[in-house]
């Protein structure tokens, strides 16, 4: 019986981590969209990245890193 409790706990923990990861991806995508629309009104961040603008790519990457740091400390 103890093995069943450990297995159940492991499954629950794995599902919770997957849900947290999916929510974090959505929050990150929404954050980048909001920064793109509200902060940089005259610049389309996705278009700049597609054109090869390295500064825009670094900015988007830094937003993801900052979000990851916030989520790690919050969770």
URRA-V562758 format. One line per field, one symbol per residue. ss: DSSP state (h for helix, s for strand, l for the rest). phi: phi as a letter, one per 20 degrees, with the letter a starting at -180 (. if undefined). psi: psi as a letter, one per 40 degrees, with the letter a starting at -180 (. if undefined). Layout:
# URRA-V562758
ss = ???
phi = ???
psi = ???
This chain:
# URRA-V562758
ss = lhhhhhhhhhhhhhhhhhhhhhhhhhhhhhhhhhhhhhhlllllhhhhhhlllhhhhhhhhhhhhhhhhhhhhhl
phi = .fffffffffffffffffffffffffffffffffffeeedfeceffffffenfffffffffffffffffffffee
psi = dddddddddddddddddddddddddddddddddddddddgdehhddddddeehddddddddddddddddddddd.
